[in-house]
């Protein structure tokens, strides 16, 4: 990516948020990103609220993967030749008021009807807006406005790209659904076409951010897929904001079985070809025997927080209790958000 002319470059002071509030960019996909956004949303400055408190979020941008080709999103992708809206829709719901009827409506999945069964209302709504406007990105922004989301949501690219994985036997598997279903281990992930362009708004948000997060989410199909988009790794490598990798809690199918937290970072760096993290947030609290047994039935286990190896990569660790055990293991959104905002506040304080 070409550098901007000197007259167009912003100084570090100009890139700071007003009144000590934070600009935050969250990159990912799937339930991991939407869980994180629910925590961050509660700290976004509301309209009319004074922005004087250090650590509140003045601007929140979610950058979301768009390579899903299964379920309702996959059906719409094939039928309407549009990008899959599912992960973006989940982010819209996460950033809206949780009690709001519109948010519940957007999350509704039809349970009957030959052509509607399995479709999500929010996905259909985005498809309709895409047909009306002729622009998927504009459709997402309009849907977000209707939901009054506390933040902006961007597809990582508007290119209709397909995921391709090279497996450990040398074979190539096309399509996210096929990759996820494979019993082989992923060695390398690629996009077809390889030159999928990032949105200018996304690159600008990364440049201006005080805090940038990657994760949690499926290592390859929710995280690395975003980092394959043209100019995204370079933007992260030179970003002024503090860059945080949020480690997953459990290993997953062929994406990360047997991988430690440091090995997740190494796999990411193999694709970005540059170090892009300042910190890693890792859970170090043990899980209950019941949870371990339940996940062992799926050949999944807790990700080892090998802190020494992470720090040997030049990445500082934030270790603690960041997990919530219910029917499924999830990140505890408020505890994760608290740790992230503390890093953001520290970054802003260091600039003053």
C-alpha positions, 0 to 999 in steps of 0.5 A: 500500500502506498504511503499518504503524502506528508500533507495528508498524514495525521500526527499522533495528537490528531489521531487521539480521541476527543476528551480522552475517550477511546477509539476501538476496532474489533476484528473477527467473526462468529460468536466470539466477536459478537460476545466481545461487542456486547461487552464493549457496547456498554462502554460506548458514549451514548448520544448526548453523554459527556465524553470526559471520562478517560477510558469510555469508548468514543468510537467503536468499529467492528471489522467482520469476516464475510466468507461464510457459505453455509446455512441461511447466509450461504443460501442467500450468497448463492441465490442473490450473488451477495456477501454472506450477512450472518456474522455482520447481522450478529454484530448488529444485534450485539451492538444494539439495545439487547431488550429492543424488539428490533434486535430480537426480530433481527435475530429471529430464525424461521422454524417452518415454511418450505422456503423460509425455514432456517432463514434468519430475518436479519439476513433477509432484511440485509438481502432486501436492502442490498437489492434496493441500494445495489450496495452491500456495504450501504445495506449494512450501514442502513440496517445498523442505523435502524437498529441504532447500534452503538458502533459501526460495522464493516465487512472486511472486504466487499469482494466475493472471495472464497476461502481455500485451505491447503491441508496437511496431506497437500490437498486443497479444500474450497469453501468455509463449510467444506474446510470446517467439515474436513478431518484434515489439519489446515496448513495454510489459508488463502483467498480466491481471488487473492487480491480482495481489497479492504474498505478504505473506512476499515483502514482509516479506523485501524489507523485512528484506533487507540485499541485494536483487538483480534479475536476471539474466534475460530483461528482460521475461518474467523480470524486469519480470513480477515488478515488475508485481505489486502492491506489489513496486515500492513495497517495492523503492523504500523498501527499506533494503537495498542494491538491485542490478541484475545486467545480462545478458551478451547481448541476446535476441530481441525482449526486448532486441536493441540495448539497452545496459545503461542502457537495460535499467534505463530499461525497468525504470523505465518499468514500476516508475515509480520508481528501485529500484536503488543499483548495477548489476553489469555485465560488461566483459570481452570475449568470444572471437571464437568466442563472438561468432560463435556468438551472431551467428548468433542475432542476439545480441550482448554488452550494451554496459556504458555505465557513464556513462549508468548512473551518470547514472541515479543507479545506481553501477556494479560493473564486472568479469569476471563471465562464463563462456564454455562452450557457452553464456555464463553468469554466473560465479556465484562471481565475481558472488556475491563482488561482491554479498556485498562490497556487503552487507558494506559495507552492514552495516558502514555501519550499525554 
